[in-house]
Amino acid sequence: MKKNIKLLSILCCSLLIGTQLNAQCNNAANLDKTFGPQNNGIVFIGTNWKGNGSILIDDQGRIVSSGSTNGGDFAVARLLSNGILDDTFADNGKTTIDFGLEGNGRGGVVRDCQGRLIVAGCQEEGQNKYVVTRLLENGSLDPSFGTGGIVIGADGNIANISGIKLTSTGKIVLFGSLTSDNLIVIQLNSDGSPDTNFGTNGSTEVDFGGNEITLSDFAIDGQGRIVIVGQINVAGFAIGFAVARLNPDGSFDQTFGTDGKIIINVSDLEIRANGGVAITRSGKIIILGSTITGADQMIVAQLNNDGSVDTNFGMNGSTTIKIGTSLQGDGGITINSQGKIYVFGTDTADDIFVVSRLEKDGSLDSSFGNNGTKTQLNKGWDNDIEFGGGGESRHVAGNTPVNVAALKEKVRIARLKKRIKPNFHAKRL
């Protein structure tokens, strides 16, 4: 049975270009005109907000958007399924969290089994500490979490927190980078305290031979193992994907690569690991990135369970997708219940948003769009996509804002009407 799948995206845009963007979006054929207070498919959440965190859809179809304010506070909004701000949440649907110093909410938001929202990011201004807050169902800070609803890490070596997920037992997992250019995975107990049974006193640092690593994304597989993906840079060149897998206790999985880590390059070109990672039901790892030498294009690679390149996928382990003149695979990746792979990207030169669908074997699905690819949106949409419908909502990937050109910004949420069969169950969280 077909069901309507709603496609959501956050847009960060300057007030100076807001009118132009609004006109372009209203002319988009796929916007759901039943969504939003003006029935135009678009919701403006507020000024001075950055949609640089993530979005999720809860089991009631409500939409949660997280990010930051220009003043460095965390920002969270909740909308009803029709795009109207939920006045039962915080202050007419919106709240900001001030934790003393300027920071960012780029780590995103997750919802636990009790309906509480957990938002992650980090302190800036030289403090370099992770910050996690938990909100009750009504949007107020949860006093049982940390100190008054806020946890600030003790270590001052956090450069960025880019992801948050919950384990099947309710533990909180953060993924980020250190000031030393290594990556880090941090696990907290449900009350916000460090899980000292994970890694070393609650965290595991991941290095790749002293090379600079740029963080990308992480996922948790069906066995509770944590797969992290970054971009390895040597002498200023992005030479490939850096992938590591941790056991549920934070130790490196010795069955993966060499000592739990592997560096791969499935192209003769430089590769930027800026897209995301998803895990198939059989445990294969799919990575999205971009080539950055010559003609920019999206690149999708698949690894076997042991970390080796799956040469049966695409052409010797990867598929490249070229649309426009400067396509970046920076939007995210998800897998539907048939095993088909959706990847999202942006062409910054031509101002288009690209969605491609691949078969399980890595070939483009010719039944989707124009030979497997559709251009959906343009002009500055943030790269965080959410599929909702059938109770199978999942956060997909990506949280990097684009086209932020002024001090005052608006966050927009739009919904597109698409009929896609079957429903998404997306990558595991």
RODO-2510 file (C-alpha; in nm, 4 decimals, decimal comma):
residues 429
     n   res          X          Y          Z
     1     m     0,0000     0,0000     0,0000
     2     k     0,1363     0,3366    -0,0965
     3     k     0,1809     0,5993     0,1695
     4     n     0,2712     0,9625     0,1419
     5     i     0,6286     1,0210     0,2475
     6     k     0,7075     1,3736     0,3551
     7     l     1,0505     1,5117     0,2795
     8     l     1,1739     1,7776     0,5161
     9     s     1,4739     2,0026     0,4986
    10     i     1,6101     2,2901     0,7023
    11     l     1,7195     2,6011     0,5224
    12     c     1,9579     2,8567     0,6648
    13     c     1,9365     3,1761     0,4667
    14     s     2,0209     3,5397     0,5017
    15     l     1,7419     3,7875     0,5545
    16     l     1,8892     3,9740     0,2613
    17     i     1,8038     3,6935     0,0227
    18     g     1,4929     3,5641     0,1970
    19     t     1,2444     3,7156    -0,0481
    20     q     1,4208     3,5709    -0,3480
    21     l     1,4423     3,2274    -0,1878
    22     n     1,0784     3,2335    -0,0876
    23     a     0,9731     3,2980    -0,4457
    24     q     1,1869     3,0145    -0,5730
    25     c     1,0563     2,7725    -0,3144
    26     n     0,6950     2,8644    -0,3768
    27     n     0,7432     2,7853    -0,7445
    28     a     0,8745     2,4379    -0,6668
    29     a     0,6234     2,1846    -0,7968
    30     n     0,6772     1,9356    -0,5169
    31     l     0,6173     2,1595    -0,2154
    32     d     0,3338     2,0354     0,0054
    33     k     0,0953     2,3317     0,0028
    34     t    -0,0944     2,1951     0,3049
    35     f     0,2143     2,2468     0,5230
    36     g     0,2892     2,5619     0,7224
    37     p     0,0845     2,8544     0,8573
    38     q     0,0527     3,0085     0,5127
    39     n    -0,0149     2,6777     0,3342
    40     n     0,2827     2,7318     0,1074
    41     g     0,4974     2,4380     0,2175
    42     i     0,7426     2,6535     0,4159
    43     v     0,7720     2,7461     0,7835
    44     f     0,9870     3,0299     0,9163
    45     i     1,0981     2,9370     1,2649
    46     g     1,2582     3,2659     1,3625
    47     t     1,5278     3,5235     1,3116
    48     n     1,8776     3,4898     1,4566
    49     w     1,8506     3,1094     1,4481
    50     k     2,0866     2,8804     1,2629
    51     g     1,9564     2,5451     1,1432
    52     n     2,2975     2,3878     1,1966
    53     g     2,1907     2,0946     1,4105
    54     s     1,9402     1,8395     1,2852
    55     i     1,5722     1,7565     1,2558
    56     l     1,3664     1,4604     1,3656
    57     i     1,0065     1,3503     1,3469
    58     d     0,8580     1,1944     1,6602
    59     d     0,5985     0,9183     1,6841
    60     q     0,3192     1,1770     1,6751
    61     g     0,4469     1,3277     1,3512
    62     r     0,5751     1,6400     1,5251
    63     i     0,8891     1,7958     1,3791
    64     v     1,1801     1,8964     1,6015
    65     s     1,4506     2,1298     1,4730
    66     s     1,7716     2,1951     1,6622
    67     g     2,0551     2,4387     1,6085
    68     s     2,1999     2,7546     1,7587
    69     t     2,1291     3,1215     1,7959
    70     n     2,3678     3,3867     1,6732
    71     g     2,4491     3,4498     2,0390
    72     g     2,5791     3,0946     2,0824
    73     d     2,2849     2,9400     2,2698
    74     f     2,1279     2,6071     2,1776
    75     a     1,7980     2,6507     1,9925
    76     v     1,5148     2,3978     1,9681
    77     a     1,1730     2,4277     1,8062
    78     r     0,8861     2,1823     1,7725
    79     l     0,6183     2,1947     1,5069
    80     l     0,2973     2,0013     1,4696
    81     s     0,2717     1,7691     1,1717
    82     n     0,0980     2,0453     0,9737
    83     g     0,3923     2,2825     1,0151
    84     i     0,2400     2,5029     1,2857
    85     l     0,4613     2,5765     1,5873
    86     d     0,3520     2,3587     1,8801
    87     d     0,2351     2,5981     2,1539
    88     t     0,2493     2,3177     2,4137
    89     f     0,6281     2,3123     2,3763
    90     a     0,8347     2,5729     2,5652
    91     d     0,7540     2,9325     2,4643
    92     n     0,5039     2,9008     2,1801
    93     g     0,6979     2,6165     2,0238
    94     k     1,0547     2,7421     2,0668
    95     t     1,3231     2,7537     2,3320
    96     t     1,6859     2,8538     2,3697
    97     i     1,9353     2,7158     2,6215
    98     d     2,2066     2,9417     2,7594
    99     f     2,4935     2,7493     2,9198
   100     g     2,7139     3,0450     3,0028
   101     l     2,9523     3,0701     2,7094
   102     e     2,9114     3,0862     2,3344
   103     g     2,8726     2,7501     2,1681
   104     n     2,6953     2,5662     1,8923
   105     g     2,4318     2,2960     1,8668
   106     r     2,5808     2,1215     1,5645
   107     g     2,5697     1,7822     1,7336
   108     g     2,1982     1,7513     1,6635
   109     v     1,8996     1,6204     1,8566
   110     v     1,7597     1,2770     1,9449
   111     r     1,4459     1,1708     2,1298
   112     d     1,4502     0,9019     2,3968
   113     c     1,1817     0,6466     2,4792
   114     q     1,0263     0,8834     2,7350
   115     g     0,9835     1,1595     2,4795
   116     r     1,2684     1,3712     2,6143
   117     l     1,4844     1,5618     2,3663
   118     i     1,8622     1,5423     2,3992
   119     v     2,0618     1,8116     2,2191
   120     a     2,4391     1,8080     2,1719
   121     g     2,7057     2,0567     2,0756
   122     c     3,0145     2,2171     2,2198
   123     q     3,1409     2,5255     2,3957
   124     e     3,3570     2,7626     2,2028
   125     e     3,5454     3,0766     2,3152
   126     g     3,8518     2,8664     2,3976
   127     q     3,6667     2,6329     2,6373
   128     n     3,6412     2,3416     2,3921
   129     k     3,4070     2,1233     2,5962
   130     y     3,1128     1,9145     2,4845
   131     v     2,7681     2,0273     2,5975
   132     v     2,4553     1,8118     2,6197
   133     t     2,1108     1,9237     2,7350
   134     r     1,7907     1,7304     2,7915
   135     l     1,4436     1,8754     2,7594
   136     l     1,1226     1,7340     2,8970
   137     e     0,8206     1,6763     2,6759
   138     n     0,7020     2,0329     2,7437
   139     g     1,0353     2,1864     2,6414
   140     s     1,1628     2,2689     2,9904
   141     l     1,5083     2,1603     3,1061
   142     d     1,5105     1,8190     3,2755
   143     p     1,6446     1,8685     3,6310
   144     s     1,7321     1,4977     3,6607
   145     f     1,9914     1,5335     3,3852
   146     g     2,3342     1,6730     3,4696
   147     t     2,3087     2,0045     3,6540
   148     g     1,9703     2,1604     3,5932
   149     g     1,9349     1,9800     3,2619
   150     i     2,2808     2,0614     3,1243
   151     v     2,6014     1,8570     3,1090
   152     i     2,9333     2,0239     3,0270
   153     g     3,2311     1,7966     2,9718
   154     a     3,5399     1,8261     3,1874
   155     d     3,8010     1,8032     2,9117
   156     g     3,8885     2,1170     2,7196
   157     n     4,0141     1,9530     2,4010
   158     i     3,6891     1,9181     2,2010
   159     a     3,7048     2,0961     1,8670
   160     n     3,3565     1,9977     1,7523
   161     i     3,0662     1,7639     1,8239
   162     s     2,8927     1,6627     1,5039
   163     g     2,6621     1,3770     1,5981
   164     i     2,4534     1,2204     1,8724
   165     k     2,2778     0,8843     1,8898
   166     l     2,1186     0,6621     2,1509
   167     t     2,2097     0,2988     2,2063
   168     s     1,9452     0,0306     2,2503
   169     t     1,9999     0,0587     2,6279
   170     g     1,9512     0,4370     2,6368
   171     k     2,3162     0,5400     2,6573
   172     i     2,4079     0,8658     2,4830
   173     v     2,6832     0,8481     2,2207
   174     l     2,8561     1,1612     2,0921
   175     f     3,0883     1,1833     1,7938
   176     g     3,3309     1,4669     1,7422
   177     s     3,6827     1,5848     1,6804
   178     l     3,9639     1,6973     1,9092
   179     t     4,1899     1,9982     1,8902
   180     s     4,4667     1,7465     1,8109
   181     d     4,2839     1,6621     1,4823
   182     n     4,1960     1,3134     1,6054
   183     l     3,8374     1,1900     1,6341
   184     i     3,6569     1,1026     1,9551
   185     v     3,3575     0,8950     2,0603
   186     i     3,2058     0,9751     2,3997
   187     q     2,9435     0,7691     2,5804
   188     l     2,7265     0,9017     2,8627
   189     n     2,4865     0,7280     3,0943
   190     s     2,1219     0,8242     3,0701
   191     d     2,1670     1,0772     3,3537
   192     g     2,4454     1,2546     3,1630
   193     s     2,7378     1,1179     3,3629
   194     p     3,0327     0,9629     3,1736
   195     d     2,9964     0,5899     3,1182
   196     t     3,3244     0,4773     3,2725
   197     n     3,2753     0,1262     3,1307
   198     f     3,3170     0,2687     2,7812
   199     g     3,6661     0,3203     2,6410
   200     t     3,8879     0,5108     2,8817
   201     n     3,6742     0,6843     3,1435
   202     g     3,3878     0,7193     2,8989
   203     s     3,5549     0,8001     2,5686
   204     t     3,7695     0,6548     2,2915
   205     e     4,0119     0,8639     2,0898
   206     v     4,0660     0,7550     1,7311
   207     d     4,3826     0,8461     1,5452
   208     f     4,5130     0,7347     1,2077
   209     g     4,8893     0,7373     1,2370
   210     g     4,9129     1,1020     1,3340
   211     n     4,7461     1,2217     1,0132
   212     e     4,4891     1,4987     1,0230
   213     i     4,1333     1,3629     1,0269
   214     t     3,8240     1,5642     0,9389
   215     l     3,5125     1,4201     1,1015
   216     s     3,2133     1,3150     0,8924
   217     d     2,9505     1,0864     1,0445
   218     f     2,8892     0,7785     1,2529
   219     a     2,6354     0,4990     1,2866
   220     i     2,5524     0,2177     1,5261
   221     d     2,4945    -0,1232     1,3710
   222     g     2,2598    -0,4016     1,4762
   223     q     2,5227    -0,5464     1,7120
   224     g     2,5764    -0,2158     1,8896
   225     r     2,9109    -0,1544     1,7215
   226     i     2,9959     0,2065     1,6419
   227     v     3,1172     0,2849     1,2903
   228     i     3,2831     0,6233     1,2457
   229     v     3,3884     0,7852     0,9210
   230     g     3,6252     1,0729     0,8611
   231     q     3,8409     1,2196     0,5907
   232     i     4,2145     1,1626     0,6112
   233     n     4,4389     1,4488     0,5025
   234     v     4,8089     1,4067     0,4257
   235     a     5,0236     1,7072     0,3375
   236     g     4,7109     1,9098     0,2668
   237     f     4,5516     1,6495     0,0388
   238     a     4,2340     1,4537     0,1157
   239     i     4,3515     1,1049     0,0283
   240     g     4,0452     0,9030     0,1236
   241     f     3,7986     0,7750     0,3804
   242     a     3,9172     0,6926     0,7308
   243     v     3,6863     0,4335     0,8863
   244     a     3,6959     0,2771     1,2318
   245     r     3,4666     0,0413     1,4187
   246     l     3,4348     0,0194     1,7941
   247     n     3,2831    -0,2559     2,0008
   248     p     2,9916    -0,1573     2,2292
   249     d     3,2407    -0,1110     2,5157
   250     g     3,4463     0,1412     2,3172
   251     s     3,7356    -0,0897     2,2345
   252     f     3,8516    -0,1206     1,8747
   253     d     3,6939    -0,4097     1,6854
   254     q     3,9871    -0,6328     1,5883
   255     t     3,7782    -0,8077     1,3210
   256     f     3,7605    -0,4838     1,1226
   257     g     4,0484    -0,3652     0,9067
   258     t     4,3759    -0,3464     1,0976
   259     d     4,3247    -0,3005     1,4703
   260     g     3,9739    -0,1734     1,4054
   261     k     4,0685     0,0918     1,1468
   262     i     4,1062     0,1199     0,7722
   263     i     4,1923     0,3895     0,5189
   264     i     4,0429     0,3515     0,1737
   265     n     4,0455     0,5457    -0,1502
   266     v     3,8142     0,4114    -0,4166
   267     s     3,9105     0,6797    -0,6673
   268     d     4,2240     0,8151    -0,8312
   269     l     4,1026     1,1609    -0,7257
   270     e     4,1043     1,3376    -0,3903
   271     i     3,8030     1,2364    -0,1827
   272     r     3,6159     1,4472     0,0697
   273     a     3,4263     1,2450     0,3319
   274     n     3,1473     1,4968     0,3774
   275     g     2,8336     1,2905     0,3218
   276     g     2,7611     1,0309     0,5853
   277     v     2,7432     0,6613     0,6558
   278     a     2,4664     0,4020     0,6605
   279     i     2,4671     0,0342     0,7470
   280     t     2,2710    -0,2317     0,5598
   281     r     2,0794    -0,5064     0,7331
   282     s     2,3580    -0,7484     0,6448
   283     g     2,6156    -0,5229     0,8126
   284     k     2,7743    -0,3713     0,5027
   285     i     2,8879    -0,0114     0,5392
   286     i     2,7927     0,2494     0,2785
   287     i     2,9820     0,5782     0,2738
   288     l     2,8942     0,8972     0,0861
   289     g     3,1501     1,1592    -0,0087
   290     s     3,2739     1,3738    -0,2955
   291     t     3,5666     1,3851    -0,5303
   292     i     3,7425     1,7209    -0,5159
   293     t     4,0016     1,7021    -0,7907
   294     g     3,8828     1,7735    -1,1427
   295     a     3,5058     1,7530    -1,1922
   296     d     3,3365     1,7438    -0,8513
   297     q     3,0944     1,4548    -0,8147
   298     m     2,9300     1,2459    -0,5464
   299     i     3,0919     0,9135    -0,4695
   300     v     2,9268     0,6208    -0,2899
   301     a     3,1421     0,3346    -0,1610
   302     q     3,0500     0,0085     0,0083
   303     l     3,2602    -0,1914     0,2536
   304     n     3,2178    -0,5499     0,3606
   305     n     3,1647    -0,6346     0,7257
   306     d     3,5389    -0,6781     0,7763
   307     g     3,6196    -0,3347     0,6298
   308     s     3,7390    -0,4517     0,2895
   309     v     3,6019    -0,2808    -0,0203
   310     d     3,3000    -0,4630    -0,1641
   311     t     3,4098    -0,4995    -0,5250
   312     n     3,0633    -0,6264    -0,6231
   313     f     2,9221    -0,2799    -0,5529
   314     g     2,9209    -0,0298    -0,8384
   315     m     3,2485    -0,0337    -1,0276
   316     n     3,5054    -0,2094    -0,8095
   317     g     3,3420    -0,0878    -0,4900
   318     s     3,2067     0,2573    -0,5686
   319     t     2,9652     0,4578    -0,7803
   320     t     3,0169     0,8181    -0,8894
   321     i     2,7320     1,0561    -0,9648
   322     k     2,7840     1,3743    -1,1611
   323     i     2,5140     1,6404    -1,1982
   324     g     2,5914     2,0029    -1,2783
   325     t     2,9419     2,1412    -1,2395
   326     s     3,0219     2,1217    -0,8680
   327     l     2,8251     1,8414    -0,7030
   328     q     2,9037     1,7691    -0,3383
   329     g     2,7822     1,4570    -0,1586
   330     d     2,7232     1,6582     0,1564
   331     g     2,3588     1,5841     0,2247
   332     g     2,3429     1,2388     0,3737
   333     i     2,2524     0,8808     0,2962
   334     t     1,9706     0,6467     0,3901
   335     i     1,8462     0,3009     0,2948
   336     n     1,4831     0,2032     0,2393
   337     s     1,3204    -0,1268     0,3331
   338     q     1,3943    -0,2697    -0,0119
   339     g     1,7626    -0,1963     0,0326
   340     k     1,7660     0,0875    -0,2179
   341     i     2,0087     0,3648    -0,1316
   342     y     1,9184     0,7343    -0,1338
   343     v     2,1997     0,9891    -0,1364
   344     f     2,1662     1,3659    -0,1156
   345     g     2,3971     1,6409    -0,2301
   346     t     2,4214     2,0007    -0,3424
   347     d     2,5690     2,1662    -0,6467
   348     t     2,6963     2,4964    -0,5120
   349     a     2,7813     2,6327    -0,8553
   350     d     2,4383     2,5691    -1,0066
   351     d     2,2438     2,6068    -0,6787
   352     i     2,0591     2,2776    -0,7000
   353     f     1,9785     2,0078    -0,4485
   354     v     2,0257     1,6543    -0,5784
   355     v     1,8695     1,3242    -0,4748
   356     s     1,9902     0,9993    -0,6323
   357     r     1,8665     0,6451    -0,5799
   358     l     2,0888     0,3413    -0,6205
   359     e     2,0123    -0,0275    -0,6342
   360     k     2,1685    -0,2645    -0,3808
   361     d     2,4502    -0,3360    -0,6244
   362     g     2,5414     0,0332    -0,6527
   363     s     2,3931     0,0955    -0,9960
   364     l     2,1701     0,3996    -1,0419
   365     d     1,7999     0,3116    -1,0308
   366     s     1,6716     0,4127    -1,3749
   367     s     1,3094     0,4093    -1,2516
   368     f     1,3833     0,7058    -1,0237
   369     g     1,3917     1,0562    -1,1706
   370     n     1,6175     1,1061    -1,4699
   371     n     1,8256     0,7878    -1,4834
   372     g     1,8362     0,7647    -1,1060
   373     t     1,8672     1,1304    -1,0082
   374     k     1,6315     1,4175    -0,9289
   375     t     1,7093     1,7820    -0,8630
   376     q     1,4740     1,8845    -0,5866
   377     l     1,5521     2,2208    -0,4337
   378     n     1,7855     2,5112    -0,4852
   379     k     1,9473     2,8109    -0,3210
   380     g     2,0899     2,7339     0,0158
   381     w     1,9036     2,4421     0,1672
   382     d     2,0765     2,2899     0,4655
   383     n     2,1756     1,9292     0,4297
   384     d     1,9574     1,7592     0,6869
   385     i     1,6797     1,5459     0,5460
   386     e     1,4069     1,3611     0,7330
   387     f     1,1677     1,1034     0,5970
   388     g     0,8413     1,0637     0,7829
   389     g     0,5416     0,8388     0,7374
   390     g     0,4096     0,5095     0,8615
   391     g     0,5680     0,5597     1,2013
   392     e     0,9126     0,4918     1,0544
   393     s     1,0725     0,8355     1,0908
   394     r     1,4474     0,8450     1,1266
   395     h     1,7067     1,1177     1,1253
   396     v     1,9101     1,0701     0,8132
   397     a     2,2332     1,2684     0,8036
   398     g     2,4121     1,5962     0,7567
   399     n     2,4032     1,9169     0,9529
   400     t     2,6196     2,1739     0,7780
   401     p     2,4578     2,5155     0,7168
   402     v     2,5097     2,6908     0,3858
   403     n     2,4546     3,0406     0,2494
   404     v     2,4852     3,2115     0,5858
   405     a     2,5806     3,5597     0,4772
   406     a     2,4486     3,7970     0,7418
   407     l     2,4226     3,8278     1,1175
   408     k     2,0484     3,7730     1,1175
   409     e     1,9232     3,4463     0,9813
   410     k     1,6017     3,2527     0,9495
   411     v     1,5520     2,8835     0,9750
   412     r     1,3062     2,7431     0,7244
   413     i     1,1491     2,4038     0,7213
   414     a     0,9836     2,2883     0,4020
   415     r     0,7914     1,9747     0,3212
   416     l     0,7799     1,8130    -0,0192
   417     k     0,5139     1,5710    -0,1296
   418     k     0,6548     1,2513    -0,2717
   419     r     0,5063     0,9088    -0,3216
   420     i     0,7755     0,6552    -0,2506
   421     k     0,7138     0,2894    -0,1955
   422     p     0,7937     0,1331     0,0440
   423     n     0,8380     0,3410     0,3593
   424     f     1,1822     0,4336     0,4843
   425     h     1,3287     0,2690     0,7893
   426     a     1,6554     0,4545     0,7225
   427     k     1,9904     0,3958     0,8770
   428     r     2,0100     0,2678     1,2295
   429     l     2,0363     0,5133     1,5162
***
